[in-house]
């Protein structure tokens, strides 16, 4: 606890905590006070206090560690105190990330998961400063997907070795407190929250299959799309087994899943609210399906081996998303490069016409990856296991973050702190 003296001699208590800081000072007048603060040269923030036991109490969240903060306390237009302090270090050391580029834009936080040597959820500002984190020491759990919101961060927890069904989604508030833990049976990779409070997630669907070429019965891992309603009930929306037939391919024997052959490898999930539909990518079979959320019917089967493709042909797709009524954005290996491709989609003619792409031939991308369109028209490209995320406007990189060797980004989401 730190104490400072205001010009009128009153005592101010400042209590640092791992995620938020709390400032309290004696109240005067009929209205709660305000805190005005500036963090390491940032624009001034104004934070309203609340009355509590005769004091003004203000909660200040997402302050970066080891940073100088100047602040002043006000009762209406009356200045009560002004001082400065340096924030404490993070209780757990996170990897040093290297950031370059513009510190402006439509988003001011990158919220995501770190994978590799350790698993953590983080909030990073555009200057490369950690503003919030959650570190999980439980073994062998992995964290892949994250979704920030007003109430905090949702993220999934999975068995790193994919042996046991440990799937769950946790909700941690911006104050660092666990708010909810939600079971998601057989879950893997990605999930998405829906406006009605439901959660949709990818799940493995393991079945016995007879190989027609050898006559052998094999255990094969396919994918299902599951929905968990707010009341806790879980239903299956879709399973790949009802629509596709297994066939051996280059990743068939990669041992990714101990339960059996890695057939479809679902790895991307996107919800389109207006159409109440889902886009799902299946990396191992180069397929993207558009699925009706209510019935599970396949609305579109986007297959580059069957459709006419003008431009780059997507390969091992990740993170498909509609960015317009007829525009599809996808992360892909494209003709030896890796990155984001945007297509104009004609469902009736079954054509994909490339309208924009941003790819890199010097980034090694063995797994994971995202392409995310931001409201201002920029695109975030997450190179996953390469440990790099770039923001691209047209064909120019305007912001970039790199992780050290052995650390990579599972999932990232742009976010503007309220």
C-alpha distance (Angstrom), angle and dihedral (degrees) to the residues before:
residue distance angle dihedral
X1 . . .
X2 3.80 . .
X3 3.77 124.8 .
X4 3.78 127.6 -161.0
X5 3.78 132.3 178.5
X6 3.78 119.7 -120.7
X7 3.82 120.0 -146.4
X8 3.82 88.8 -95.0
X9 3.81 93.3 50.4
X10 3.81 99.2 -107.9
X11 3.79 121.3 146.1
X12 3.80 120.4 -113.9
X13 3.81 122.0 -163.9
X14 3.80 119.5 -153.1
X15 3.81 114.8 -173.1
X16 3.82 116.6 -168.0
X17 3.79 118.0 -151.8
X18 3.82 132.3 178.1
X19 3.82 95.6 -97.0
X20 3.78 109.2 9.8
X21 3.76 135.6 27.2
X22 3.79 124.7 -140.3
X23 3.79 124.8 -150.8
X24 3.81 120.2 -169.1
X25 3.79 131.4 178.2
X26 3.82 136.0 164.4
X27 3.78 112.5 -75.7
X28 3.78 124.2 -126.7
X29 3.77 130.0 178.3
X30 3.77 126.8 20.7
X31 3.81 100.2 -73.5
X32 3.83 130.5 66.9
X33 3.78 115.6 -104.7
X34 3.79 132.3 -120.6
X35 3.79 136.6 -128.6
X36 3.78 120.9 -139.0
X37 3.77 113.8 -165.0
X38 3.76 141.5 169.8
X39 3.79 122.4 -155.7
X40 3.79 116.5 -150.1
X41 3.78 94.2 -40.8
X42 3.83 97.6 -39.3
X43 3.79 122.0 137.2
X44 3.80 114.8 -75.3
X45 3.81 116.7 -89.9
X46 3.80 124.8 -152.9
X47 3.82 115.7 -151.5
X48 3.79 124.0 -173.2
X49 3.80 118.4 -132.6
X50 3.80 127.0 -146.1
X51 3.80 128.2 -138.5
X52 3.80 114.4 -107.7
X53 3.83 125.0 166.9
X54 3.77 92.8 -25.9
X55 3.81 94.8 -47.0
X56 3.77 135.4 101.8
X57 3.82 108.3 -121.6
X58 3.81 123.2 -169.2
X59 3.80 126.6 -176.0
X60 3.81 115.8 -147.2
X61 3.76 114.7 -168.4
X62 3.80 135.6 -168.1
X63 3.78 99.8 22.9
X64 3.81 111.3 165.2
X65 3.81 117.2 -118.9
X66 3.81 122.7 -100.0
X67 3.78 92.3 11.8
X68 3.80 131.4 137.6
X69 3.80 113.5 -116.1
X70 3.81 124.1 -169.8
X71 3.79 115.6 -162.2
X72 3.77 142.7 172.4
X73 3.82 130.5 -163.6
X74 3.78 121.4 -139.8
X75 3.79 138.6 -171.2
X76 3.77 100.8 -158.6
X77 3.80 104.1 -55.2
X78 3.80 93.8 -19.1
X79 3.80 117.7 103.6
X80 3.82 110.8 -137.3
X81 3.80 102.9 173.2
X82 3.78 142.9 -10.0
X83 3.76 127.2 -169.0
X84 3.82 144.0 128.0
X85 3.78 139.3 -120.2
X86 3.80 139.3 179.9
X87 3.81 116.5 -120.4
X88 3.79 121.0 -122.8
X89 3.84 124.9 -105.8
X90 3.81 121.1 -96.9
X91 3.81 111.9 -85.9
X92 3.83 88.6 -128.8
X93 3.78 120.5 39.7
X94 3.78 112.6 -121.5
X95 3.81 124.2 -162.7
X96 3.78 116.8 -80.1
X97 3.79 108.1 -109.9
X98 3.80 123.4 -156.8
X99 3.80 115.8 -137.6
X100 3.79 129.9 -173.2
X101 3.78 134.5 170.1
X102 3.78 140.4 41.0
X103 3.81 117.9 -3.3
X104 3.82 92.6 -159.4
X105 3.80 130.4 74.9
X106 3.76 142.7 105.3
X107 3.82 92.7 -62.2
X108 3.79 128.6 48.3
X109 3.82 101.9 -173.9
X110 3.77 133.7 52.7
X111 3.80 107.3 -154.9
X112 3.77 115.6 -167.8
X113 3.78 151.5 125.0
X114 3.79 127.1 -88.0
X115 3.79 117.6 -146.8
X116 3.78 136.2 -179.6
X117 3.79 118.5 56.2
X118 3.81 90.6 19.6
X119 3.78 139.1 -0.6
X120 3.77 122.0 -118.6
X121 3.78 142.0 150.6
X122 3.79 114.5 -133.8
X123 3.78 145.3 179.7
X124 3.81 113.6 -147.6
X125 3.78 127.1 -174.2
X126 3.79 122.7 -139.9
X127 3.80 90.9 -98.8
X128 3.80 90.7 60.7
X129 3.81 98.0 -104.2
X130 3.79 120.8 139.2
X131 3.81 108.8 -123.4
X132 3.82 100.7 175.0
X133 3.78 136.2 3.0
X134 3.78 144.8 177.0
X135 3.79 118.4 -159.3
X136 3.80 120.1 -163.0
X137 3.81 118.5 -157.1
X138 3.81 95.6 179.0
X139 3.80 112.7 120.9
X140 3.00 130.6 -113.4
X141 3.79 95.1 8.5
X142 3.81 121.5 120.6
X143 3.80 128.7 -162.1
X144 3.81 117.1 -148.1
X145 3.82 115.3 152.5
X146 3.82 129.2 45.3
X147 3.81 135.2 -176.0
X148 3.82 120.0 -172.7
X149 3.80 121.9 -152.9
X150 3.77 142.4 163.6
X151 3.80 91.4 -83.5
X152 3.81 96.5 46.4
X153 3.80 140.1 -84.0
X154 3.80 128.6 -36.0
X155 3.80 116.7 -157.0
X156 3.78 137.0 164.1
X157 3.79 126.6 -119.4
X158 3.79 118.1 -152.5
X159 3.79 140.4 170.5
X160 3.80 104.9 -88.9
X161 3.81 90.2 -147.4
X162 3.83 92.6 42.9
X163 3.80 91.1 -132.2
X164 3.80 101.5 115.7
X165 3.79 131.9 44.0
X166 3.81 99.3 -113.9
X167 3.79 97.5 141.3
X168 3.78 116.8 150.4
X169 3.78 140.7 142.1
X170 3.77 119.3 -134.0
X171 3.79 128.5 -161.2
X172 3.80 116.6 -151.4
X173 3.78 120.5 -176.1
X174 3.78 123.4 -131.4
X175 3.80 85.4 -104.6
X176 3.82 88.5 64.6
X177 3.81 95.9 -111.0
X178 3.80 122.8 133.7
X179 3.81 107.3 -115.0
X180 3.78 102.5 174.9
X181 3.80 143.3 -3.8
X182 3.80 116.1 -154.9
X183 3.80 123.6 -166.7
X184 3.82 114.7 -132.1
X185 3.82 107.7 -177.2
X186 3.84 116.5 -141.7
X187 3.83 91.0 -1.0
X188 3.79 123.7 162.8
X189 3.81 139.9 166.9
X190 3.82 110.4 -10.4
X191 3.80 142.9 15.6
X192 3.80 136.3 174.9
X193 3.82 132.1 -150.6
X194 3.82 115.5 -129.9
X195 3.82 127.0 -142.9
X196 3.82 92.3 -111.4
X197 3.81 92.1 58.1
X198 3.79 96.2 -99.4
X199 3.79 123.3 127.8
X200 3.80 124.8 -139.0
X201 3.78 118.3 -160.6
X202 3.79 143.0 170.5
X203 3.80 116.5 -108.7
X204 3.77 134.2 -178.1
X205 3.80 117.8 -109.5
X206 3.82 109.6 -161.7
X207 3.81 119.0 -167.0
X208 3.77 139.8 162.4
X209 3.81 113.1 -105.4
X210 3.77 131.2 -176.1
X211 3.80 112.6 -133.5
X212 3.82 104.5 -134.0
X213 3.81 91.8 -152.7
X214 3.81 97.2 53.3
X215 3.79 103.0 19.1
X216 3.80 88.8 -130.8
X217 3.80 121.4 138.5
X218 3.79 109.7 -127.8
X219 3.79 134.5 -176.1
X220 3.81 107.0 -120.0
X221 3.82 128.1 -169.3
X222 3.80 114.6 -140.8
X223 3.78 130.1 164.1
X224 3.78 137.9 -104.6
X225 3.79 132.2 -171.5
X226 3.81 112.8 -133.1
X227 3.80 132.0 -169.4
X228 3.79 124.0 -153.1
X229 3.81 112.7 -161.7
X230 3.81 123.2 -147.6
X231 3.83 89.5 -103.7
X232 3.82 89.8 60.5
X233 3.80 98.0 -106.2
X234 3.81 116.2 137.5
X235 3.79 126.4 -152.2
X236 3.78 134.1 178.4
X237 3.80 111.8 -119.0
X238 3.79 97.5 -179.9
X239 3.79 143.9 -6.1
X240 3.80 125.1 -162.2
X241 3.81 88.9 -138.3
X242 3.82 91.1 73.0
X243 3.80 93.2 56.5
X244 3.82 111.7 26.9
X245 3.81 136.6 44.1
X246 3.80 121.0 -132.3
X247 3.78 119.1 -114.1
X248 3.82 130.1 171.6
X249 3.80 115.6 -102.2
X250 3.79 140.3 165.0
X251 3.83 94.7 -69.6
X252 3.80 96.0 39.5
X253 3.81 93.2 106.3
X254 3.81 100.1 35.2
X255 3.84 94.0 114.6
X256 3.80 91.0 -134.1
X257 3.79 89.7 140.1
X258 3.83 116.6 40.7
X259 3.82 87.3 -155.8
X260 3.82 93.8 70.8
X261 3.80 148.5 -67.8
X262 3.81 114.4 -7.9
X263 3.79 98.6 -124.5
X264 3.80 115.8 158.7
X265 3.85 101.7 5.6
X266 3.80 100.8 -157.9
X267 3.80 107.4 -149.3
X268 3.81 110.8 159.1
X269 3.80 136.7 51.2
X270 3.82 129.3 -178.1
X271 3.81 129.8 174.7
X272 3.82 120.9 -147.7
X273 3.79 106.0 -159.2
X274 3.82 99.7 -164.6
X275 3.80 93.6 52.8
X276 3.83 94.0 32.7
X277 3.78 87.3 -133.1
X278 3.79 138.3 132.0
X279 3.79 131.9 -135.7
X280 3.81 114.0 -150.0
X281 3.80 126.0 -175.7
X282 3.81 122.9 -152.9
X283 3.78 107.4 -162.7
X284 3.79 102.2 -168.7
X285 3.81 94.0 53.6
X286 3.85 97.8 37.0
X287 3.79 92.9 -122.8
X288 3.81 137.0 138.0
X289 3.80 119.3 -167.4
X290 3.79 127.8 -166.1
X291 3.80 107.5 -149.7
X292 3.78 131.9 -168.7
X293 3.80 105.6 -121.1
X294 3.81 96.0 -144.5
X295 3.79 102.0 43.2
X296 3.80 102.2 22.1
X297 3.81 89.9 -130.1
X298 3.80 116.9 151.8
X299 3.82 107.9 -114.2
X300 3.81 96.4 179.9
X301 3.79 133.0 10.9
X302 3.80 106.7 -157.9
X303 3.79 107.0 -165.0
X304 3.84 119.4 163.4
X305 3.82 89.7 -156.1
X306 3.81 90.5 59.6
X307 3.80 103.6 27.9
X308 3.78 123.7 70.2
X309 3.81 108.9 -107.2
X310 3.79 120.9 -160.5
X311 3.79 107.4 -166.4
X312 3.78 127.8 0.9
X313 3.79 115.5 7.9
X314 3.80 109.5 -135.1
X315 3.78 117.1 -122.9
X316 3.84 130.2 -170.2
X317 3.83 89.3 -1.8
X318 3.80 123.8 -148.8
X319 3.79 134.3 -178.8
X320 3.83 101.9 12.2
X321 3.81 114.5 -168.5
X322 3.78 138.7 170.5
X323 3.81 109.6 -122.0
X324 3.81 93.6 177.2
X325 3.78 138.1 -3.6
X326 3.79 91.7 -74.1
X327 3.82 103.3 13.9
X328 3.80 122.0 102.6
X329 3.81 122.4 -167.3
X330 3.80 117.9 -164.9
X331 3.80 139.0 169.1
X332 3.78 110.6 -130.0
X333 3.74 150.6 150.7
X334 3.81 98.8 -104.6
X335 3.80 120.5 -168.7
X336 3.80 93.6 -38.0
X337 3.80 94.2 -39.6
X338 3.79 129.5 94.5
X339 3.78 128.4 -139.2
X340 3.79 147.7 69.5
X341 3.80 127.2 -26.0
X342 3.79 127.3 -175.1
X343 3.81 119.3 -157.8
X344 3.78 135.1 -172.1
X345 3.80 104.7 -130.0
X346 3.80 125.0 -146.5
X347 3.78 104.8 -174.2
X348 3.80 95.9 -174.3
X349 3.79 95.1 48.8
X350 3.81 90.6 36.1
X351 3.79 94.6 -132.7
X352 3.80 133.5 144.0
X353 3.79 114.5 -158.5
X354 3.80 116.8 -171.1
X355 3.81 111.8 -129.6
X356 3.81 99.3 167.9
X357 3.78 139.7 2.9
X358 3.77 138.1 177.1
X359 3.77 114.2 -170.0
X360 3.78 139.2 158.0
X361 3.79 129.3 -147.4
X362 3.83 94.8 -167.7
X363 3.81 98.6 60.0
X364 3.77 116.1 90.2
X365 3.81 108.1 -142.4
X366 3.81 113.2 -178.0
X367 3.83 95.3 163.3
X368 3.80 146.5 -10.0
X369 3.81 124.2 28.6
X370 3.80 141.6 156.7
X371 3.79 141.8 -153.2
X372 3.82 112.7 -158.8
X373 3.80 126.2 -178.6
X374 3.81 112.5 -145.0
X375 3.81 124.1 -148.2
X376 3.81 92.8 -107.7
X377 3.82 90.8 57.6
X378 3.79 96.8 -101.4
X379 3.80 120.6 126.7
X380 3.79 127.4 -135.5
X381 3.80 112.8 -148.9
X382 3.80 114.8 -164.8
X383 3.79 111.6 -164.8
X384 3.80 90.5 -164.2
X385 3.78 111.5 -160.2
X386 3.80 92.2 25.7
X387 3.81 88.7 68.4
X388 3.80 96.3 -126.8
X389 3.82 134.7 118.7
X390 3.80 122.4 -177.4
X391 3.78 133.5 -173.4
X392 3.79 112.2 -142.9
X393 3.80 128.2 -166.9
X394 3.81 110.7 -170.9
X395 3.81 98.9 -39.9
X396 3.79 99.4 -31.0
X397 3.81 126.6 99.0
X398 3.80 105.7 -132.4
X399 3.82 99.0 172.9
X400 3.79 135.2 15.3
X401 3.80 138.3 -179.6
X402 3.81 125.2 -167.4
X403 3.80 128.0 -167.4
X404 3.82 123.1 -149.3
X405 3.79 121.7 -97.7
X406 3.79 111.8 -67.7
X407 3.82 95.2 24.6
X408 3.78 124.5 94.9
X409 3.77 142.6 168.9
X410 3.79 118.5 -102.9
X411 3.79 98.0 -175.0
X412 3.81 133.6 -12.6
X413 3.81 132.2 -168.7
X414 3.80 128.2 -171.9
X415 3.81 112.7 -125.0
X416 3.78 138.6 178.4
X417 3.78 112.1 -144.4
X418 3.83 111.3 -128.4
